[in-house]
Amino acid sequence: MASSTISIATMSRESISIVCSDFTYSRSRTCQQKRKATVLGLLIVGCALLGLVVGSFLNVVIYRVPRHESIVAPRSKCPNCQAPILERDNIPVVSWLLLHAKCRNCQAPISARYPMVELMTGALFAGAAARMGWNWELPAFLTMLASLLALSCIDAELMVLPLKIVYTTVVMMSGWFLLAAGIDHEWRKFLIAVIGASAWFALFFLLNFASPRYLGFGDVRLALVLGFGLGWLGWRYELLGFFLANLLGAIVGVTLIATKRMRRDQPIPYGVFLALGAGIAIFAGPELLIPFQSLR
Ligand SMILES: [Zn+2]
């Protein structure tokens, strides 16, 4: 009787210690999760703010690069009265709201495109941070998304994709991807990205050769950026991006022709759809590709 009492006492002490260690473990795990969530939250807010500032710079790029003007000097000015934009009137989105979308000097309306580009860049950056978390490939994708947004705006307005922007993006992305590959030992991803960029470039080069009227050389260059970025994520993303771009292009093109808002022989800004396809593949790829997970 006495020995069984002792063994029960020992057992209960053991179980108490197990419960205690479980409790400590789960508490430290909760603390860790909380810390992770806080870090991710800070990263998202930081990226959103960075996006707003980058968006303000993209507005300069979108206006000046296709017009072969410098993006450094002179300072931005009102296109109506030529008055220089003051520093305090250059705060992304906020200044546009405070000025009631009008020039401080001549009261000429300021296009909503400026705050829209800033907001969209902020949203894209925050979304990318939420999707990917912090890693060394994140800056490469922020660069890619910012560039695709600027190129889409220019292509939609002027039907050109300036090579300066495309090549600068490829160089910047190469730098970030090399850094990511070196630090995180992701050379396989880097290799697939390079193969992806080459494959897209070759395919688009042939398409341009076969029909330069419908696919300009700007799209061939842009294919480098898309193949590079999507290739880093995997070959399935390459196919998804390409498929989505053509699907969206076809839907919009057919709708515009059917509603007589576009002639059949009129080219569409294909770069916009390529950028859209790539963007959707980056953000929604993991979910859209679930049915194809078994494919290797
Ligand atoms: Zn003005």
Residues whose N, C-alpha, C, O or C-beta is under 5 A from the ligand:
A	BS01	ZN	C78 N80 C81 C103 N105 C106 Q107 A108
